[in-house]
Amino acid sequence: MKRRVVITGIGAVTPLGNTAEETWQALIAGKSGVGPLTRLDTEKFPAKVAAEVKDFDIEQYVEKKEARKMDRFTHYALASSIMAVKDANLTITDDIAHKVGVWIGSGIGGMETFENQFEMFQQRGVRRVSPFFVPMMIPNMASGQVSIHLGAKGINSCSVTACASGTNSIGDAFKVIQRGDADVMITGGAEAPIVNMAVAGFCSSTALSLNPDPETASRPFDANRDGFVIAEGAGVLVLEDYEFAKARGAKIYAEIVGYGSTGDAHHITAPAPNGEGAARAIQQAIDDGGIDPTQVGYINAHGTSTPYNDLFETMAVKSVFGEHAYKLAMSSTKSMTGHLLGAAGGVEAIFTALALKEGILPPTINLTTPDPECDLDYVPNKARQQYVEYAMSNSLGFGGHNASLLLRKID
């Protein structure tokens, strides 16, 4: 018999705030975390805006000496994990450490470290390259450092599936608990991609918005959308076996009941025609949860603000839900957070859980010129109070990776 899996803790560092609570309050108020690109020399790039983390201090969580051995993406992951475990009121003792796992994804990993160390190598040679270069750079080090610092000795892994990394990590962690290989999983995604080469690469592939106005650059499903806004941060959740959580009196945000993961087998960057691969992932999650599609009331969309993604995701939802697609609500919180790439699924799973728990659906801001082909209810511009029993979170990544999570409200 499959074990039930619940969310008992959340932690986040995002462009909207340095905690999950700060982020959520800004989100439901319709505030944007997008601003001028300050981390880099904007003269080098046609894209002028980004969603940067602000006033974050890793030394609140780890000593400076240790922090210097980590890339920025690991800082975000570690801080979010510490907050999530504290929020869950979980103490990882020797008795349970072997049944507590970590599964945190990252699409790119330590790209800032790679840039800095390559520059050091070019200028000063091999002897000046840091001995910590490789362990700082590799994407699995977020999971590794979280395990080390929190004493979690169970399964330790990392999904690297581009923009689906966070959602795949949570889905895979959900399955670990469901089949009985762990009682607790610390899971989500982390990313710190606001570096020269990443921004240059996305600009060259025409993926980023060239709208210089931070207030309107990220506008999913809008007819004038022209690309995504690059963002950074992390979102981490504590998942637990329901009986384990109940026995220790843990509070519960929501239950994860379904997970779908598919491949497009189509193109390295473009989604499959009509969102066919995304539709299969959505259907898988519904089937895994054992519910009827009409029971889903809200979808946190991948909604990147790119022409193809928003259209094809809309088509995918229509193909799965039929007429019910026009009755459910679907919003893109990337309109406020920007696109956190491999961390997106982590923060968006948190948003989906909070939407169920609080009965508030976050909006899609900047939706002022409707696209006739994107004609669903995207919760335009203002949050909505609404009871929802089942909600989904979608993530779609370069390489044709599609992932969907199905969550259920627990009263």
C-alpha positions as CSV (number, residue, x, y, z in Angstrom):
1,M,0.0,0.0,0.0
2,K,1.3,3.4,-1.0
3,R,2.1,5.7,2.0
4,R,0.5,9.2,2.1
5,V,2.9,12.1,1.8
6,V,2.4,15.6,3.3
7,I,4.2,18.9,3.3
8,T,5.1,20.0,6.8
9,G,7.7,22.7,6.3
10,I,8.6,25.4,3.8
11,G,11.5,27.7,3.2
12,A,12.4,30.1,0.4
13,V,14.7,32.8,-0.7
14,T,13.3,34.7,-3.7
15,P,13.2,38.1,-5.4
16,L,10.1,38.8,-3.4
17,G,11.5,38.1,0.0
18,N,14.1,36.2,2.0
19,T,11.6,33.9,3.7
20,A,8.6,31.9,2.4
21,E,6.2,34.2,4.5
22,E,7.6,37.4,3.0
23,T,7.5,36.0,-0.5
24,W,3.9,34.8,-0.1
25,Q,2.6,38.1,1.3
26,A,4.2,40.0,-1.6
27,L,2.9,37.5,-4.1
28,I,-0.8,37.7,-3.0
29,A,-0.4,41.5,-2.9
30,G,0.5,41.4,-6.6
31,K,4.0,42.9,-6.0
32,S,6.8,42.3,-8.5
33,G,10.3,41.2,-7.7
34,V,11.6,42.3,-11.1
35,G,13.9,45.3,-11.2
36,P,16.9,46.7,-13.2
37,L,19.7,44.3,-13.7
38,T,22.3,45.4,-11.1
39,R,24.5,42.3,-10.7
40,L,26.1,42.7,-14.2
41,D,27.2,45.5,-16.6
42,T,23.9,46.1,-18.5
43,E,25.8,47.7,-21.4
44,K,26.9,44.2,-22.4
45,F,23.4,42.8,-22.8
46,P,20.2,43.6,-24.7
47,A,18.2,42.4,-21.7
48,K,18.1,45.1,-19.0
49,V,16.0,43.6,-16.2
50,A,16.2,40.7,-13.8
51,A,14.6,39.4,-10.6
52,E,17.4,39.5,-8.1
53,V,17.5,38.3,-4.5
54,K,17.9,41.4,-2.3
55,D,19.7,42.0,1.1
56,F,20.4,38.3,1.6
57,D,23.0,37.4,4.2
58,I,24.2,33.8,4.2
59,E,26.1,34.4,7.5
60,Q,22.7,34.3,9.3
61,Y,22.8,30.6,8.5
62,V,26.4,29.5,8.3
63,E,29.8,30.8,9.3
64,K,31.7,33.0,6.8
65,K,34.5,30.5,6.5
66,E,32.1,27.8,5.4
67,A,30.1,30.1,3.2
68,R,33.2,30.9,1.1
69,K,33.4,27.3,0.1
70,M,29.9,27.4,-1.5
71,D,28.4,28.9,-4.6
72,R,25.6,31.3,-4.3
73,F,23.0,28.7,-5.4
74,T,24.1,26.5,-2.5
75,H,23.7,29.5,-0.1
76,Y,20.1,29.9,-1.2
77,A,19.4,26.1,-0.9
78,L,21.0,25.8,2.5
79,A,19.2,28.9,3.9
80,S,15.8,27.7,2.5
81,S,16.4,24.2,3.9
82,I,17.3,25.4,7.4
83,M,14.1,27.6,7.3
84,A,12.0,24.7,6.1
85,V,13.2,22.2,8.8
86,K,12.7,24.9,11.4
87,D,9.2,25.6,10.1
88,A,8.4,21.9,10.3
89,N,9.6,21.8,13.9
90,L,11.7,18.8,13.0
91,T,14.8,17.8,15.0
92,I,17.0,15.4,13.0
93,T,18.3,13.1,15.7
94,D,20.5,10.0,15.4
95,D,17.4,7.9,15.7
96,I,15.8,9.2,12.5
97,A,18.8,10.6,10.5
98,H,19.0,7.5,8.2
99,K,15.4,7.9,7.3
100,V,15.7,11.7,6.4
101,G,16.8,12.3,2.8
102,V,17.6,15.3,0.7
103,W,16.7,15.8,-3.0
104,I,17.3,19.4,-4.3
105,G,17.6,20.1,-8.0
106,S,19.4,22.8,-9.9
107,G,19.4,23.4,-13.6
108,I,22.8,25.0,-13.9
109,G,24.6,24.8,-10.5
110,G,27.6,26.9,-9.7
111,M,28.0,28.9,-12.9
112,E,29.2,32.0,-10.9
113,T,32.0,29.9,-9.5
114,F,32.9,28.6,-12.9
115,E,33.1,32.1,-14.3
116,N,35.2,33.5,-11.5
117,Q,37.6,30.5,-11.4
118,F,38.1,30.5,-15.1
119,E,39.0,34.2,-15.0
120,M,41.4,33.4,-12.2
121,F,42.9,30.6,-14.2
122,Q,43.4,32.8,-17.3
123,Q,44.9,35.7,-15.3
124,R,47.1,33.8,-12.7
125,G,47.4,30.2,-13.8
126,V,46.5,26.8,-12.4
127,R,47.9,27.3,-8.9
128,R,45.4,30.1,-8.2
129,V,42.3,28.0,-9.0
130,S,40.5,27.2,-5.8
131,P,40.7,23.6,-4.5
132,F,37.0,24.0,-3.8
133,F,36.2,24.9,-7.4
134,V,34.7,21.5,-8.4
135,P,32.7,20.9,-5.2
136,M,31.4,24.5,-5.4
137,M,30.3,24.2,-9.0
138,I,28.6,20.8,-9.3
139,P,24.8,21.0,-9.1
140,N,24.4,18.2,-6.6
141,M,26.3,20.2,-4.0
142,A,23.2,21.9,-2.7
143,S,21.9,18.5,-1.7
144,G,25.3,17.6,-0.4
145,Q,25.7,20.7,1.8
146,V,22.2,20.5,3.2
147,S,22.7,16.9,4.1
148,I,26.0,17.7,5.9
149,H,24.7,20.8,7.7
150,L,21.4,19.2,8.9
151,G,22.7,15.7,9.5
152,A,20.3,14.0,7.0
153,K,21.8,10.6,6.2
154,G,19.0,9.1,4.0
155,I,18.9,9.1,0.2
156,N,20.8,12.2,-1.2
157,S,20.1,13.1,-4.8
158,C,19.7,15.9,-7.3
159,S,17.5,16.2,-10.4
160,V,19.1,18.2,-13.2
161,T,16.3,18.7,-15.8
162,A,16.6,22.4,-16.6
163,C,13.5,24.4,-15.6
164,A,11.8,21.2,-14.4
165,S,14.6,20.4,-11.9
166,G,12.7,21.6,-8.8
167,T,9.5,19.9,-9.7
168,N,11.2,16.6,-10.7
169,S,13.1,16.7,-7.4
170,I,10.0,17.1,-5.3
171,G,8.2,14.4,-7.3
172,D,11.0,12.0,-7.0
173,A,11.3,12.7,-3.2
174,F,7.5,12.1,-2.9
175,K,8.0,8.7,-4.5
176,V,10.9,7.9,-2.1
177,I,8.6,8.4,0.9
178,Q,5.6,6.8,-0.8
179,R,7.4,3.5,-1.4
180,G,8.9,3.5,2.2
181,D,12.6,4.3,1.5
182,A,12.5,7.4,3.8
183,D,10.1,9.0,6.3
184,V,11.2,12.6,5.6
185,M,12.6,14.3,2.5
186,I,14.0,17.8,2.3
187,T,13.4,18.8,-1.3
188,G,13.1,21.6,-3.9
189,G,15.3,23.6,-6.2
190,A,18.0,26.2,-6.1
191,E,19.5,28.5,-8.8
192,A,21.8,31.5,-9.1
193,P,22.1,32.1,-12.9
194,I,22.5,35.9,-13.0
195,V,26.0,35.7,-14.4
196,N,27.5,36.9,-17.6
197,M,27.5,33.7,-19.5
198,A,24.0,32.6,-18.6
199,V,22.5,35.9,-19.4
200,A,24.5,36.1,-22.6
201,G,23.4,32.6,-23.6
202,F,19.7,33.3,-23.0
203,C,20.0,36.6,-24.8
204,S,21.6,34.9,-27.8
205,S,18.8,32.3,-27.9
206,T,16.3,35.2,-27.8
207,A,14.7,33.6,-24.7
208,L,14.8,36.7,-22.4
209,S,12.5,39.7,-22.5
210,L,14.0,42.8,-24.0
211,N,11.4,45.0,-22.5
212,P,13.4,47.5,-20.4
213,D,10.5,48.3,-18.1
214,P,10.7,46.1,-14.9
215,E,7.0,46.7,-14.2
216,T,5.8,45.0,-17.4
217,A,8.7,42.8,-18.6
218,S,7.3,39.6,-17.2
219,R,3.8,39.2,-18.6
220,P,2.7,35.6,-19.0
221,F,-0.2,34.9,-21.3
222,D,-0.3,38.6,-22.4
223,A,-0.4,39.2,-26.2
224,N,2.7,41.4,-25.9
225,R,4.9,39.0,-24.0
226,D,8.4,38.7,-25.5
227,G,10.4,36.4,-23.3
228,F,11.2,35.5,-19.7
229,V,12.9,37.5,-16.9
230,I,15.8,35.7,-15.4
231,A,15.6,35.2,-11.7
232,E,17.4,33.5,-8.8
233,G,16.7,31.9,-5.4
234,A,15.5,28.7,-3.9
235,G,12.4,27.0,-2.6
236,V,12.6,24.0,-0.3
237,L,9.9,21.8,1.3
238,V,9.9,19.2,4.0
239,L,7.9,16.2,3.0
240,E,6.9,13.5,5.5
241,D,5.1,10.2,5.6
242,Y,1.6,11.2,6.9
243,E,1.7,8.8,9.9
244,F,5.2,9.9,10.9
245,A,4.0,13.6,10.7
246,K,0.8,12.8,12.7
247,A,2.7,10.9,15.4
248,R,4.9,13.9,16.1
249,G,2.1,16.4,15.9
250,A,3.4,18.3,12.9
251,K,1.3,20.9,11.1
252,I,0.4,20.1,7.6
253,Y,0.2,22.5,4.6
254,A,-1.1,20.1,2.0
255,E,-0.8,16.5,0.8
256,I,1.0,15.5,-2.4
257,V,-1.1,12.9,-4.2
258,G,0.2,12.7,-7.7
259,Y,3.3,13.1,-9.9
260,G,3.8,13.0,-13.6
261,S,7.1,13.2,-15.6
262,T,7.5,12.9,-19.4
263,G,9.8,13.7,-22.3
264,D,8.9,15.5,-25.5
265,A,11.4,13.7,-27.7
266,H,11.1,16.7,-29.9
267,H,13.6,19.6,-29.7
268,I,16.3,20.9,-27.4
269,T,14.5,24.1,-26.5
270,A,11.1,24.3,-28.2
271,P,8.1,22.5,-26.6
272,A,6.4,19.7,-28.4
273,P,3.6,20.8,-30.8
274,N,0.4,21.6,-29.0
275,G,2.0,20.9,-25.6
276,E,1.6,17.2,-26.2
277,G,4.4,16.2,-23.7
278,A,3.2,18.6,-21.0
279,A,-0.4,17.2,-21.4
280,R,0.9,13.7,-20.8
281,A,2.7,14.8,-17.6
282,I,-0.5,16.5,-16.3
283,Q,-2.5,13.4,-17.1
284,Q,0.0,11.2,-15.4
285,A,-0.2,13.3,-12.2
286,I,-4.0,13.1,-12.2
287,D,-4.0,9.3,-12.8
288,D,-1.3,8.9,-10.1
289,G,-3.6,10.8,-7.7
290,G,-6.6,8.7,-8.7
291,I,-8.9,11.6,-9.2
292,D,-11.1,12.9,-12.0
293,P,-9.7,15.9,-13.9
294,T,-12.8,18.0,-13.0
295,Q,-11.7,17.9,-9.3
296,V,-8.7,20.1,-10.1
297,G,-9.5,23.7,-9.3
298,Y,-6.2,25.6,-9.7
299,I,-3.0,25.2,-11.7
300,N,0.2,27.1,-11.0
301,A,1.4,27.3,-14.6
302,H,4.9,27.1,-15.8
303,G,3.9,30.3,-17.6
304,T,7.3,31.7,-18.6
305,S,6.1,34.8,-20.6
306,T,7.5,33.3,-23.8
307,P,5.4,33.1,-26.9
308,Y,5.6,29.3,-27.4
309,N,5.4,28.2,-23.7
310,D,2.3,30.1,-22.7
311,L,0.4,29.0,-25.8
312,F,1.4,25.4,-25.7
313,E,0.8,25.1,-22.0
314,T,-2.6,26.5,-22.5
315,M,-3.2,24.0,-25.3
316,A,-2.0,21.2,-23.0
317,V,-4.4,22.1,-20.3
318,K,-7.3,22.2,-22.8
319,S,-6.4,18.8,-24.2
320,V,-6.4,17.2,-20.7
321,F,-9.3,19.0,-19.1
322,G,-11.6,19.7,-22.0
323,E,-14.5,22.0,-21.1
324,H,-13.3,22.0,-17.5
325,A,-10.2,24.0,-18.6
326,Y,-12.5,27.0,-18.7
327,K,-13.8,26.4,-15.2
328,L,-10.5,26.0,-13.4
329,A,-8.1,28.9,-12.5
330,M,-4.5,28.9,-13.7
331,S,-2.0,31.6,-12.9
332,S,1.7,32.3,-13.5
333,T,3.5,33.5,-10.4
334,K,6.6,34.1,-12.7
335,S,4.8,37.4,-13.5
336,M,6.1,38.5,-10.1
337,T,9.1,36.2,-9.3
338,G,10.6,36.1,-12.8
339,H,11.9,32.7,-13.9
340,L,14.0,30.9,-11.3
341,L,14.9,28.1,-13.8
342,G,15.7,25.0,-11.7
343,A,14.4,26.6,-8.6
344,A,11.1,27.6,-10.1
345,G,9.4,24.3,-9.3
346,G,10.5,24.5,-5.6
347,V,9.0,28.0,-5.0
348,E,5.9,27.2,-7.1
349,A,5.1,24.0,-5.2
350,I,5.2,26.2,-2.0
351,F,2.8,28.7,-3.7
352,T,0.5,25.8,-4.7
353,A,0.5,24.4,-1.2
354,L,-0.2,27.8,0.4
355,A,-3.0,28.5,-2.2
356,L,-4.7,25.4,-1.0
357,K,-4.1,26.0,2.7
358,E,-5.0,29.7,2.7
359,G,-7.8,29.6,0.1
360,I,-6.1,32.4,-1.9
361,L,-5.1,32.0,-5.6
362,P,-2.1,34.2,-6.5
363,P,-2.6,36.4,-9.6
364,T,-0.9,36.7,-13.0
365,I,0.1,40.4,-13.0
366,N,0.7,42.5,-16.1
367,L,-2.0,40.7,-18.0
368,T,-3.4,43.8,-19.8
369,T,-3.7,42.7,-23.4
370,P,-5.4,39.3,-23.7
371,D,-4.0,36.9,-26.2
372,P,-6.9,35.4,-28.1
373,E,-5.2,32.0,-28.2
374,C,-4.6,32.1,-24.4
375,D,-8.2,32.3,-23.3
376,L,-8.4,30.6,-19.9
377,D,-8.9,32.1,-16.5
378,Y,-5.4,33.2,-15.5
379,V,-6.5,35.1,-12.3
380,P,-5.6,38.4,-14.0
381,N,-3.8,41.1,-11.9
382,K,-5.4,40.5,-8.5
383,A,-5.4,37.6,-6.1
384,R,-8.6,35.7,-5.6
385,Q,-10.1,34.1,-2.5
386,Q,-11.3,30.7,-3.5
387,Y,-11.6,27.3,-1.9
388,V,-9.8,24.6,-3.9
389,E,-9.5,21.0,-3.0
390,Y,-7.0,19.9,-5.7
391,A,-4.3,22.0,-7.3
392,M,-1.4,21.3,-9.7
393,S,2.0,22.8,-10.3
394,N,3.6,22.5,-13.8
395,S,7.3,22.8,-14.9
396,L,8.6,22.4,-18.4
397,G,12.3,22.4,-19.2
398,F,14.8,22.6,-22.1
399,G,15.5,19.2,-23.4
400,G,11.8,18.3,-23.4
401,H,11.4,17.7,-19.7
402,N,7.8,18.0,-18.3
403,A,6.8,17.6,-14.7
404,S,3.6,18.0,-12.8
405,L,2.6,17.7,-9.2
406,L,-0.9,17.2,-7.8
407,L,-1.6,18.5,-4.3
408,R,-4.7,18.1,-2.1
409,K,-6.0,20.4,0.6
410,I,-6.0,19.0,4.1
411,D,-8.4,20.6,6.5
